[in-house]
Amino acid sequence: MRRQEREGDADLPCGERHAGAWQAVMSLGNKLRRQFVSPEWCTSHKTDSAVAVAIHAIADASRSPEQIWEMPTPEEIERVRSIVRDLVLNDYFQFQALGYQWGKETITLT
């Protein structure tokens, strides 16, 4: 059964855009955060939705989503890859064998 079909999860996304926007829920450490990223952000940054959600999830007061998107550290790249992997494994986004676009780069789930 897909996550969206489980009781109490009807409002959770399944990788599809709803009403011009989408959101994903993930656990980072012990903190549950709801991330919202507009489709316009993804389009203007030429970045797949799963990557955009992961970037926004790791952003904080010290590093904005824009800073992470433009100049990610090696640790940030690995965190984004790990979050994308979790999102795919939990059916929020579909697996893409060719990888996920992050601007001019592509990250893969190897």
N, CA, C and O atoms as CSV, one atom per row, in Angstrom:
chain,resi,resn,atom,element,x,y,z
A,1,MET,N,N,0.844,-1.173,0.000
A,1,MET,CA,C,0.000,0.000,0.000
A,1,MET,C,C,0.890,1.236,0.000
A,1,MET,O,O,1.846,1.314,0.772
A,2,ARG,N,N,0.586,2.186,-0.847
A,2,ARG,CA,C,1.367,3.410,-0.906
A,2,ARG,C,C,1.082,4.252,0.324
A,2,ARG,O,O,-0.011,4.190,0.887
A,3,ARG,N,N,2.069,5.043,0.743
A,3,ARG,CA,C,1.947,5.881,1.933
A,3,ARG,C,C,0.683,6.736,1.888
A,3,ARG,O,O,0.015,6.896,2.910
A,4,GLN,N,N,0.351,7.277,0.745
A,4,GLN,CA,C,-0.787,8.166,0.631
A,4,GLN,C,C,-2.100,7.440,0.934
A,4,GLN,O,O,-3.080,8.084,1.309
A,5,GLU,N,N,-2.136,6.146,0.783
A,5,GLU,CA,C,-3.354,5.390,0.977
A,5,GLU,C,C,-3.546,4.940,2.419
A,5,GLU,O,O,-4.622,4.455,2.769
A,6,ARG,N,N,-2.536,5.088,3.256
A,6,ARG,CA,C,-2.645,4.663,4.635
A,6,ARG,C,C,-3.550,5.600,5.412
A,6,ARG,O,O,-3.613,6.795,5.125
A,7,GLU,N,N,-4.246,5.061,6.390
A,7,GLU,CA,C,-5.136,5.862,7.205
A,7,GLU,C,C,-4.366,6.991,7.877
A,7,GLU,O,O,-3.293,6.763,8.436
A,8,GLY,N,N,-4.902,8.198,7.828
A,8,GLY,CA,C,-4.263,9.346,8.438
A,8,GLY,C,C,-3.218,10.015,7.570
A,8,GLY,O,O,-2.712,11.077,7.934
A,9,ASP,N,N,-2.880,9.427,6.434
A,9,ASP,CA,C,-1.848,9.997,5.572
A,9,ASP,C,C,-2.423,10.558,4.273
A,9,ASP,O,O,-1.677,10.781,3.320
A,10,ALA,N,N,-3.704,10.784,4.218
A,10,ALA,CA,C,-4.343,11.198,2.968
A,10,ALA,C,C,-3.799,12.516,2.439
A,10,ALA,O,O,-3.861,12.774,1.237
A,11,ASP,N,N,-3.261,13.360,3.332
A,11,ASP,CA,C,-2.766,14.651,2.872
A,11,ASP,C,C,-1.304,14.614,2.458
A,11,ASP,O,O,-0.761,15.644,2.058
A,12,LEU,N,N,-0.654,13.468,2.541
A,12,LEU,CA,C,0.766,13.383,2.211
A,12,LEU,C,C,0.962,13.198,0.711
A,12,LEU,O,O,0.164,12.527,0.056
A,13,PRO,N,N,2.025,13.793,0.165
A,13,PRO,CA,C,2.263,13.684,-1.272
A,13,PRO,C,C,2.850,12.336,-1.651
A,13,PRO,O,O,3.376,11.604,-0.814
A,14,CYS,N,N,2.747,12.039,-2.903
A,14,CYS,CA,C,3.268,10.791,-3.439
A,14,CYS,C,C,4.174,11.104,-4.621
A,14,CYS,O,O,4.325,10.274,-5.517
A,15,GLY,N,N,4.773,12.277,-4.638
A,15,GLY,CA,C,5.632,12.679,-5.737
A,15,GLY,C,C,4.881,13.433,-6.819
A,15,GLY,O,O,5.479,13.844,-7.813
A,16,GLU,N,N,3.597,13.618,-6.645
A,16,GLU,CA,C,2.812,14.307,-7.648
A,16,GLU,C,C,2.553,15.737,-7.183
A,16,GLU,O,O,2.493,15.999,-5.982
A,17,ARG,N,N,2.403,16.644,-8.114
A,17,ARG,CA,C,2.104,18.028,-7.764
A,17,ARG,C,C,0.601,18.165,-7.594
A,17,ARG,O,O,-0.170,17.665,-8.413
A,18,HIS,N,N,0.191,18.833,-6.548
A,18,HIS,CA,C,-1.218,19.052,-6.264
A,18,HIS,C,C,-1.474,20.547,-6.203
A,18,HIS,O,O,-0.816,21.265,-5.450
A,19,ALA,N,N,-2.422,21.013,-6.989
A,19,ALA,CA,C,-2.849,22.414,-6.998
A,19,ALA,C,C,-1.676,23.372,-7.147
A,19,ALA,O,O,-1.620,24.405,-6.480
A,20,GLY,N,N,-0.741,23.026,-8.022
A,20,GLY,CA,C,0.363,23.921,-8.314
A,20,GLY,C,C,1.487,23.913,-7.297
A,20,GLY,O,O,2.434,24.689,-7.424
A,21,ALA,N,N,1.407,23.067,-6.306
A,21,ALA,CA,C,2.480,23.003,-5.303
A,21,ALA,C,C,2.493,21.612,-4.698
A,21,ALA,O,O,1.532,20.859,-4.857
A,22,TRP,N,N,3.552,21.266,-4.017
A,22,TRP,CA,C,3.627,19.965,-3.367
A,22,TRP,C,C,4.425,20.103,-2.092
A,22,TRP,O,O,5.136,21.087,-1.887
A,23,GLN,N,N,4.301,19.127,-1.257
A,23,GLN,CA,C,5.036,19.131,-0.001
A,23,GLN,C,C,5.429,17.713,0.341
A,23,GLN,O,O,4.830,16.761,-0.157
A,24,ALA,N,N,6.400,17.570,1.162
A,24,ALA,CA,C,6.825,16.247,1.599
A,24,ALA,C,C,7.130,16.304,3.081
A,24,ALA,O,O,7.530,17.340,3.612
A,25,VAL,N,N,6.937,15.193,3.728
A,25,VAL,CA,C,7.202,15.109,5.155
A,25,VAL,C,C,8.362,14.157,5.347
A,25,VAL,O,O,8.403,13.086,4.742
A,26,MET,N,N,9.293,14.541,6.179
A,26,MET,CA,C,10.432,13.672,6.438
A,26,MET,C,C,10.909,13.869,7.859
A,26,MET,O,O,10.609,14.882,8.490
A,27,SER,N,N,11.637,12.921,8.350
A,27,SER,CA,C,12.210,13.003,9.676
A,27,SER,C,C,13.699,13.291,9.543
A,27,SER,O,O,14.419,12.563,8.860
A,28,LEU,N,N,14.150,14.337,10.188
A,28,LEU,CA,C,15.575,14.663,10.223
A,28,LEU,C,C,15.980,14.576,11.688
A,28,LEU,O,O,15.651,15.446,12.494
A,29,GLY,N,N,16.694,13.518,12.009
A,29,GLY,CA,C,17.017,13.266,13.405
A,29,GLY,C,C,15.727,12.967,14.143
A,29,GLY,O,O,14.961,12.099,13.726
A,30,ASN,N,N,15.480,13.671,15.226
A,30,ASN,CA,C,14.256,13.474,15.998
A,30,ASN,C,C,13.188,14.500,15.675
A,30,ASN,O,O,12.119,14.500,16.285
A,31,LYS,N,N,13.470,15.372,14.723
A,31,LYS,CA,C,12.555,16.468,14.408
A,31,LYS,C,C,11.782,16.182,13.129
A,31,LYS,O,O,12.382,15.942,12.081
A,32,LEU,N,N,10.467,16.204,13.207
A,32,LEU,CA,C,9.638,16.018,12.028
A,32,LEU,C,C,9.374,17.387,11.428
A,32,LEU,O,O,8.876,18.286,12.105
A,33,ARG,N,N,9.713,17.543,10.143
A,33,ARG,CA,C,9.550,18.829,9.471
A,33,ARG,C,C,8.715,18.660,8.223
A,33,ARG,O,O,8.852,17.664,7.512
A,34,ARG,N,N,7.866,19.607,7.953
A,34,ARG,CA,C,7.081,19.617,6.715
A,34,ARG,C,C,7.719,20.648,5.792
A,34,ARG,O,O,7.823,21.827,6.132
A,35,GLN,N,N,8.143,20.186,4.620
A,35,GLN,CA,C,8.823,21.047,3.667
A,35,GLN,C,C,7.892,21.390,2.512
A,35,GLN,O,O,7.214,20.520,1.965
A,36,PHE,N,N,7.870,22.643,2.157
A,36,PHE,CA,C,7.107,23.098,1.001
A,36,PHE,C,C,8.071,23.792,0.053
A,36,PHE,O,O,8.807,24.695,0.451
A,37,VAL,N,N,8.062,23.371,-1.184
A,37,VAL,CA,C,8.892,24.006,-2.213
A,37,VAL,C,C,7.998,24.201,-3.430
A,37,VAL,O,O,7.373,23.253,-3.906
A,38,SER,N,N,7.941,25.410,-3.921
A,38,SER,CA,C,7.059,25.680,-5.055
A,38,SER,C,C,7.614,25.067,-6.340
A,38,SER,O,O,8.829,24.947,-6.503
A,39,PRO,N,N,6.725,24.683,-7.244
A,39,PRO,CA,C,7.177,24.191,-8.549
A,39,PRO,C,C,7.994,25.252,-9.293
A,39,PRO,O,O,8.882,24.918,-10.078
A,40,GLU,N,N,7.694,26.520,-9.043
A,40,GLU,CA,C,8.435,27.597,-9.699
A,40,GLU,C,C,9.896,27.589,-9.264
A,40,GLU,O,O,10.782,27.847,-10.079
A,41,TRP,N,N,10.162,27.293,-7.975
A,41,TRP,CA,C,11.544,27.224,-7.489
A,41,TRP,C,C,12.275,26.110,-8.223
A,41,TRP,O,O,13.406,26.292,-8.673
A,42,CYS,N,N,11.630,24.963,-8.342
A,42,CYS,CA,C,12.246,23.825,-9.038
A,42,CYS,C,C,12.542,24.165,-10.494
A,42,CYS,O,O,13.622,23.860,-11.001
A,43,THR,N,N,11.593,24.789,-11.156
A,43,THR,CA,C,11.755,25.143,-12.563
A,43,THR,C,C,12.852,26.183,-12.748
A,43,THR,O,O,13.714,26.032,-13.615
A,44,SER,N,N,12.824,27.226,-11.945
A,44,SER,CA,C,13.809,28.297,-12.116
A,44,SER,C,C,15.217,27.841,-11.769
A,44,SER,O,O,16.190,28.409,-12.266
A,45,HIS,N,N,15.340,26.823,-10.923
A,45,HIS,CA,C,16.651,26.302,-10.536
A,45,HIS,C,C,17.030,25.045,-11.324
A,45,HIS,O,O,18.099,24.474,-11.110
A,46,LYS,N,N,16.149,24.617,-12.238
A,46,LYS,CA,C,16.392,23.407,-13.030
A,46,LYS,C,C,16.794,22.242,-12.118
A,46,LYS,O,O,17.813,21.580,-12.314
A,47,THR,N,N,15.941,22.030,-11.112
A,47,THR,CA,C,16.224,21.034,-10.081
A,47,THR,C,C,15.003,20.150,-9.878
A,47,THR,O,O,13.879,20.641,-9.777
A,48,ASP,N,N,15.235,18.828,-9.819
A,48,ASP,CA,C,14.141,17.899,-9.575
A,48,ASP,C,C,13.512,18.161,-8.217
A,48,ASP,O,O,14.178,18.619,-7.288
A,49,SER,N,N,12.224,17.865,-8.112
A,49,SER,CA,C,11.464,18.110,-6.893
A,49,SER,C,C,12.073,17.438,-5.676
A,49,SER,O,O,12.162,18.058,-4.616
A,50,ALA,N,N,12.489,16.198,-5.798
A,50,ALA,CA,C,13.047,15.473,-4.656
A,50,ALA,C,C,14.305,16.161,-4.137
A,50,ALA,O,O,14.509,16.250,-2.926
A,51,VAL,N,N,15.138,16.640,-5.033
A,51,VAL,CA,C,16.361,17.341,-4.640
A,51,VAL,C,C,16.007,18.669,-3.972
A,51,VAL,O,O,16.622,19.043,-2.974
A,52,ALA,N,N,15.029,19.374,-4.511
A,52,ALA,CA,C,14.620,20.656,-3.933
A,52,ALA,C,C,14.112,20.474,-2.509
A,52,ALA,O,O,14.454,21.259,-1.625
A,53,VAL,N,N,13.303,19.452,-2.280
A,53,VAL,CA,C,12.802,19.187,-0.931
A,53,VAL,C,C,13.969,18.899,0.010
A,53,VAL,O,O,14.002,19.404,1.132
A,54,ALA,N,N,14.916,18.094,-0.440
A,54,ALA,CA,C,16.070,17.756,0.394
A,54,ALA,C,C,16.916,18.994,0.698
A,54,ALA,O,O,17.355,19.178,1.833
A,55,ILE,N,N,17.145,19.833,-0.294
A,55,ILE,CA,C,17.922,21.062,-0.082
A,55,ILE,C,C,17.249,21.933,0.965
A,55,ILE,O,O,17.904,22.422,1.885
A,56,HIS,N,N,15.944,22.128,0.830
A,56,HIS,CA,C,15.222,22.962,1.788
A,56,HIS,C,C,15.199,22.321,3.176
A,56,HIS,O,O,15.169,23.027,4.184
A,57,ALA,N,N,15.212,21.004,3.233
A,57,ALA,CA,C,15.174,20.319,4.526
A,57,ALA,C,C,16.466,20.515,5.315
A,57,ALA,O,O,16.429,20.577,6.544
A,58,ILE,N,N,17.599,20.614,4.636
A,58,ILE,CA,C,18.863,20.755,5.359
A,58,ILE,C,C,19.264,22.212,5.564
A,58,ILE,O,O,20.199,22.503,6.311
A,59,ALA,N,N,18.562,23.121,4.907
A,59,ALA,CA,C,18.870,24.547,5.069
A,59,ALA,C,C,18.541,24.986,6.495
A,59,ALA,O,O,17.612,24.478,7.124
A,60,ASP,N,N,19.317,25.930,6.979
A,60,ASP,CA,C,19.065,26.482,8.309
A,60,ASP,C,C,19.562,27.921,8.340
A,60,ASP,O,O,19.829,28.510,7.292
A,61,ALA,N,N,19.685,28.480,9.518
A,61,ALA,CA,C,20.089,29.882,9.641
A,61,ALA,C,C,21.500,30.116,9.103
A,61,ALA,O,O,21.818,31.221,8.663
A,62,SER,N,N,22.342,29.094,9.136
A,62,SER,CA,C,23.719,29.277,8.674
A,62,SER,C,C,23.883,29.098,7.166
A,62,SER,O,O,24.808,29.653,6.572
A,63,ARG,N,N,22.983,28.321,6.540
A,63,ARG,CA,C,23.061,28.059,5.096
A,63,ARG,C,C,21.651,28.043,4.512
A,63,ARG,O,O,20.841,27.180,4.849
A,64,SER,N,N,21.367,28.994,3.645
A,64,SER,CA,C,20.047,29.087,3.004
A,64,SER,C,C,19.933,28.053,1.881
A,64,SER,O,O,20.947,27.522,1.428
A,65,PRO,N,N,18.715,27.765,1.431
A,65,PRO,CA,C,18.563,26.872,0.276
A,65,PRO,C,C,19.339,27.373,-0.940
A,65,PRO,O,O,19.929,26.578,-1.671
A,66,GLU,N,N,19.340,28.681,-1.155
A,66,GLU,CA,C,20.075,29.247,-2.294
A,66,GLU,C,C,21.565,28.969,-2.180
A,66,GLU,O,O,22.204,28.595,-3.164
A,67,GLN,N,N,22.120,29.146,-0.995
A,67,GLN,CA,C,23.548,28.901,-0.795
A,67,GLN,C,C,23.883,27.433,-1.010
A,67,GLN,O,O,24.891,27.109,-1.638
A,68,ILE,N,N,23.043,26.547,-0.493
A,68,ILE,CA,C,23.276,25.108,-0.667
A,68,ILE,C,C,23.166,24.742,-2.141
A,68,ILE,O,O,23.982,23.977,-2.655
A,69,TRP,N,N,22.153,25.290,-2.827
A,69,TRP,CA,C,21.964,24.983,-4.243
A,69,TRP,C,C,23.164,25.454,-5.067
A,69,TRP,O,O,23.638,24.730,-5.943
A,70,GLU,N,N,23.654,26.663,-4.790
A,70,GLU,CA,C,24.741,27.247,-5.586
A,70,GLU,C,C,26.102,26.616,-5.312
A,70,GLU,O,O,26.841,26.317,-6.250
A,71,MET,N,N,26.443,26.412,-4.052
A,71,MET,CA,C,27.778,25.944,-3.666
A,71,MET,C,C,27.674,24.924,-2.534
A,71,MET,O,O,28.041,25.229,-1.400
A,72,PRO,N,N,27.184,23.727,-2.819
A,72,PRO,CA,C,27.041,22.742,-1.744
A,72,PRO,C,C,28.400,22.208,-1.294
A,72,PRO,O,O,29.324,22.046,-2.091
A,73,THR,N,N,28.486,21.944,-0.009
A,73,THR,CA,C,29.682,21.289,0.512
A,73,THR,C,C,29.563,19.795,0.208
A,73,THR,O,O,28.464,19.321,-0.083
A,74,PRO,N,N,30.656,19.048,0.267
A,74,PRO,CA,C,30.554,17.594,0.064
A,74,PRO,C,C,29.585,16.938,1.062
A,74,PRO,O,O,28.867,16.001,0.712
A,75,GLU,N,N,29.571,17.431,2.283
A,75,GLU,CA,C,28.656,16.887,3.290
A,75,GLU,C,C,27.196,17.169,2.920
A,75,GLU,O,O,26.330,16.314,3.105
A,76,GLU,N,N,26.929,18.364,2.399
A,76,GLU,CA,C,25.568,18.705,1.993
A,76,GLU,C,C,25.110,17.848,0.819
A,76,GLU,O,O,23.955,17.425,0.766
A,77,ILE,N,N,26.002,17.598,-0.106
A,77,ILE,CA,C,25.656,16.735,-1.245
A,77,ILE,C,C,25.267,15.351,-0.747
A,77,ILE,O,O,24.280,14.781,-1.212
A,78,GLU,N,N,26.020,14.814,0.181
A,78,GLU,CA,C,25.703,13.487,0.720
A,78,GLU,C,C,24.406,13.491,1.513
A,78,GLU,O,O,23.635,12.533,1.447
A,79,ARG,N,N,24.156,14.562,2.263
A,79,ARG,CA,C,22.888,14.653,3.007
A,79,ARG,C,C,21.714,14.729,2.049
A,79,ARG,O,O,20.698,14.070,2.266
A,80,VAL,N,N,21.836,15.523,0.988
A,80,VAL,CA,C,20.765,15.623,-0.011
A,80,VAL,C,C,20.542,14.256,-0.654
A,80,VAL,O,O,19.400,13.818,-0.790
A,81,ARG,N,N,21.607,13.589,-1.045
A,81,ARG,CA,C,21.494,12.260,-1.657
A,81,ARG,C,C,20.771,11.297,-0.699
A,81,ARG,O,O,19.892,10.548,-1.125
A,82,SER,N,N,21.131,11.316,0.564
A,82,SER,CA,C,20.521,10.437,1.559
A,82,SER,C,C,19.029,10.726,1.732
A,82,SER,O,O,18.222,9.801,1.820
A,83,ILE,N,N,18.668,12.002,1.781
A,83,ILE,CA,C,17.257,12.371,1.929
A,83,ILE,C,C,16.473,11.980,0.682
A,83,ILE,O,O,15.362,11.461,0.789
A,84,VAL,N,N,17.032,12.221,-0.491
A,84,VAL,CA,C,16.350,11.821,-1.733
A,84,VAL,C,C,16.133,10.306,-1.724
A,84,VAL,O,O,15.050,9.835,-2.074
A,85,ARG,N,N,17.142,9.548,-1.331
A,85,ARG,CA,C,17.018,8.096,-1.249
A,85,ARG,C,C,15.863,7.709,-0.315
A,85,ARG,O,O,15.058,6.842,-0.654
A,86,ASP,N,N,15.782,8.349,0.858
A,86,ASP,CA,C,14.697,8.064,1.800
A,86,ASP,C,C,13.335,8.432,1.221
A,86,ASP,O,O,12.363,7.700,1.404
A,87,LEU,N,N,13.265,9.558,0.528
A,87,LEU,CA,C,11.997,9.970,-0.093
A,87,LEU,C,C,11.545,8.965,-1.143
A,87,LEU,O,O,10.356,8.663,-1.245
A,88,VAL,N,N,12.481,8.450,-1.917
A,88,VAL,CA,C,12.158,7.452,-2.947
A,88,VAL,C,C,11.738,6.136,-2.289
A,88,VAL,O,O,10.744,5.528,-2.687
A,89,LEU,N,N,12.489,5.703,-1.293
A,89,LEU,CA,C,12.166,4.444,-0.620
A,89,LEU,C,C,10.820,4.482,0.084
A,89,LEU,O,O,10.181,3.445,0.261
A,90,ASN,N,N,10.385,5.670,0.486
A,90,ASN,CA,C,9.102,5.820,1.164
A,90,ASN,C,C,7.985,6.270,0.226
A,90,ASN,O,O,6.932,6.722,0.676
A,91,ASP,N,N,8.223,6.144,-1.085
A,91,ASP,CA,C,7.211,6.405,-2.108
A,91,ASP,C,C,6.737,7.850,-2.222
A,91,ASP,O,O,5.642,8.097,-2.727
A,92,TYR,N,N,7.540,8.808,-1.763
A,92,TYR,CA,C,7.177,10.197,-1.987
A,92,TYR,C,C,7.519,10.616,-3.412
A,92,TYR,O,O,6.838,11.459,-3.995
A,93,PHE,N,N,8.572,10.028,-3.970
A,93,PHE,CA,C,8.998,10.314,-5.330
A,93,PHE,C,C,9.376,9.015,-6.015
A,93,PHE,O,O,9.744,8.040,-5.360
A,94,GLN,N,N,9.285,9.006,-7.338
A,94,GLN,CA,C,9.643,7.819,-8.106
A,94,GLN,C,C,11.151,7.737,-8.285
A,94,GLN,O,O,11.843,8.752,-8.355
A,95,PHE,N,N,11.648,6.501,-8.357
A,95,PHE,CA,C,13.055,6.267,-8.629
A,95,PHE,C,C,13.363,6.675,-10.064
A,95,PHE,O,O,12.605,6.357,-10.980
A,96,GLN,N,N,14.467,7.375,-10.259
A,96,GLN,CA,C,14.912,7.783,-11.588
A,96,GLN,C,C,16.309,7.213,-11.801
A,96,GLN,O,O,17.282,7.711,-11.234
A,97,ALA,N,N,16.404,6.192,-12.599
A,97,ALA,CA,C,17.671,5.492,-12.813
A,97,ALA,C,C,18.769,6.400,-13.348
A,97,ALA,O,O,19.947,6.177,-13.070
A,98,LEU,N,N,18.395,7.415,-14.108
A,98,LEU,CA,C,19.387,8.326,-14.686
A,98,LEU,C,C,19.802,9.430,-13.719
A,98,LEU,O,O,20.677,10.235,-14.037
A,99,GLY,N,N,19.188,9.474,-12.555
A,99,GLY,CA,C,19.554,10.447,-11.546
A,99,GLY,C,C,18.567,11.598,-11.446
A,99,GLY,O,O,17.537,11.634,-12.118
A,100,TYR,N,N,18.924,12.530,-10.584
A,100,TYR,CA,C,18.064,13.661,-10.248
A,100,TYR,C,C,18.818,14.946,-10.524
A,100,TYR,O,O,19.948,15.131,-10.073
A,101,GLN,N,N,18.181,15.825,-11.267
A,101,GLN,CA,C,18.838,17.066,-11.686
A,101,GLN,C,C,18.985,18.023,-10.519
A,101,GLN,O,O,18.057,18.215,-9.733
A,102,TRP,N,N,20.162,18.618,-10.418
A,102,TRP,CA,C,20.474,19.661,-9.441
A,102,TRP,C,C,21.186,20.740,-10.233
A,102,TRP,O,O,22.416,20.766,-10.287
A,103,GLY,N,N,20.425,21.625,-10.845
A,103,GLY,CA,C,21.002,22.625,-11.731
A,103,GLY,C,C,21.656,21.939,-12.919
A,103,GLY,O,O,21.001,21.186,-13.638
A,104,LYS,N,N,22.934,22.191,-13.129
A,104,LYS,CA,C,23.658,21.565,-14.242
A,104,LYS,C,C,24.217,20.202,-13.875
A,104,LYS,O,O,24.748,19.496,-14.733
A,105,GLU,N,N,24.104,19.829,-12.621
A,105,GLU,CA,C,24.638,18.551,-12.138
A,105,GLU,C,C,23.518,17.531,-12.000
A,105,GLU,O,O,22.336,17.870,-12.050
A,106,THR,N,N,23.911,16.284,-11.828
A,106,THR,CA,C,22.971,15.201,-11.592
A,106,THR,C,C,23.488,14.369,-10.424
A,106,THR,O,O,24.667,14.022,-10.372
A,107,ILE,N,N,22.605,14.058,-9.498
A,107,ILE,CA,C,23.008,13.150,-8.425
A,107,ILE,C,C,22.300,11.829,-8.638
A,107,ILE,O,O,21.148,11.785,-9.070
A,108,THR,N,N,23.003,10.756,-8.330
A,108,THR,CA,C,22.437,9.432,-8.476
A,108,THR,C,C,22.354,8.757,-7.119
A,108,THR,O,O,23.031,9.149,-6.168
A,109,LEU,N,N,21.520,7.745,-7.047
A,109,LEU,CA,C,21.331,7.023,-5.793
A,109,LEU,C,C,22.075,5.703,-5.861
A,109,LEU,O,O,21.453,4.642,-5.929
A,110,THR,N,N,23.383,5.756,-5.846
A,110,THR,CA,C,24.205,4.536,-5.929
A,110,THR,C,C,24.629,4.082,-4.564
A,110,THR,O,O,25.325,3.074,-4.437
